[in-house]
Amino acid sequence: MIDTVVIATDGSESVERAVTVALDLARRFDAEVHALYVVDEGEVNSSPETLREEFHDALEAQAEAALESVRENTNGSVVTAVREGDPAAEIGEYARDNDVDVVATGTRGRHGENRFLIGSVAERVVRTCPTPVLTVRQLDPSEA
C-alpha cells in the first residue's frame, strides 16, 4: 500500500511529467502528497563569494515557485518542504524522517542532459534512498 508520496522537484520543465505521474499515483492510492525542494548548498558554495547570498535567495524563490506549481496541479492538500544540503542525501533523509512509501523524481533537472541517461541527482537518489524511487522521464515532443 502506498500511503505517502514525495515529489522531489527542482522546478524545471523536465520534472513536470514526474509531478503529473506522482500525483496520479497518489490519487489512485489516496496517498498523502509531499513536495520537496532541496537548495543545493554545494552549488551555492561553489558560486563566487560576492554572489552567494543573492544566488541562495534566488534558489529559495525558485523553491517556492516549484512547490506552488505542485500545489496548483492537485485538488488535495500538499505538505511542502524546503531543505538545504546535498539534494540526494536530503531527499533520502526526508523519506526516512517522514516514513515515505515512494519518492518520485524526474530524470533530468535544471542542468539538462549533463549525464548520459539519468541526471546525477536522480541517479544518486536511486542508489541511496531507503525507499522505492519512481523516476519519470520527460517525453520529447514527438513522443507526447
PyMOL commands that set and color helices and strands:
alter all, ss='L'
color gray80, all
select helices_A, chain A and resi 13-29+41-45+49-72+87-97+120-128+141-143
alter helices_A, ss='H'
color red, helices_A
select strands_A, chain A and resi 4-8+32-40+78-85+102-106+133-136
alter strands_A, ss='S'
color yellow, strands_A
deselect
rebuild
show_as cartoon
